């Protein structure tokens, strides 16, 4: 993902989730980035840009049972 795309998605997520605690960090692999909420990893964000006219982003969030039990 380009820096412009990362910033655009970050701004969207902050607005949509009502928080400024979202940050996005690149990974060693080019197909995805890590999404953090208040310095805790929230999930992985993938870009689907095979069709340049129809770009989409897929946010995958994993929730551990332990996290649910602690809540």
C-alpha positions as CSV (number, residue, x, y, z in Angstrom):
1,X,0.0,0.0,0.0
2,X,1.2,3.5,-0.8
3,X,1.7,6.1,2.0
4,X,-1.3,8.0,0.6
5,X,-3.6,4.9,0.7
6,X,-2.4,4.2,4.3
7,X,-3.2,7.7,5.4
8,X,-6.6,7.7,3.7
9,X,-7.6,4.4,5.3
10,X,-6.3,5.6,8.7
11,X,-8.4,8.8,8.5
12,X,-11.5,6.8,7.5
13,X,-11.1,4.3,10.3
14,X,-10.5,7.1,12.9
15,X,-13.6,8.9,11.8
16,X,-15.8,5.7,11.4
17,X,-14.7,4.3,14.8
18,X,-14.8,7.6,16.6
19,X,-11.2,7.6,17.9
20,X,-7.8,9.0,17.1
21,X,-6.1,5.9,18.5
22,X,-5.8,4.2,15.2
23,X,-2.4,3.7,13.6
24,X,-1.3,1.7,10.6
25,X,2.2,0.2,10.3
26,X,3.7,-1.5,7.3
27,X,4.7,-5.2,7.4
28,X,7.7,-7.0,5.8
29,X,5.3,-8.4,3.2
30,X,3.8,-6.0,0.7
31,X,0.3,-7.4,0.6
32,X,-0.9,-6.0,4.0
33,X,-0.4,-3.6,6.8
34,X,-1.0,-3.9,10.6
35,X,-3.8,-1.8,12.2
36,X,-3.4,-0.8,15.8
37,X,-5.8,0.7,18.3
38,X,-4.0,2.5,21.1
39,X,-0.7,0.6,20.5
40,X,-2.4,-2.8,20.5
41,X,-2.7,-4.7,17.3
42,X,-6.3,-4.8,16.0
43,X,-5.8,-6.7,12.8
44,X,-4.4,-6.9,9.3
45,X,-5.6,-4.8,6.4
46,X,-5.3,-6.1,2.9
47,X,-5.8,-4.2,-0.4
48,X,-7.5,-5.7,-3.4
49,X,-6.3,-3.6,-6.3
50,X,-6.4,-6.1,-9.2
51,X,-9.0,-3.9,-10.9
52,X,-7.5,-0.4,-10.7
53,X,-11.0,1.1,-11.1
54,X,-12.4,-0.9,-8.2
55,X,-10.0,-0.9,-5.2
56,X,-11.2,-2.3,-1.9
57,X,-9.7,-2.9,1.5
58,X,-10.3,-5.9,3.8
59,X,-9.7,-5.5,7.5
60,X,-9.3,-8.9,9.3
61,X,-9.7,-8.8,13.1
62,X,-8.9,-11.8,15.2
63,X,-10.4,-12.0,18.7
64,X,-8.9,-14.4,21.2
65,X,-11.2,-16.3,23.6
66,X,-8.9,-15.2,26.4
67,X,-9.6,-11.5,25.5
68,X,-13.3,-12.2,25.7
69,X,-12.9,-13.9,29.0
70,X,-10.9,-11.0,30.4
71,X,-13.5,-8.5,29.3
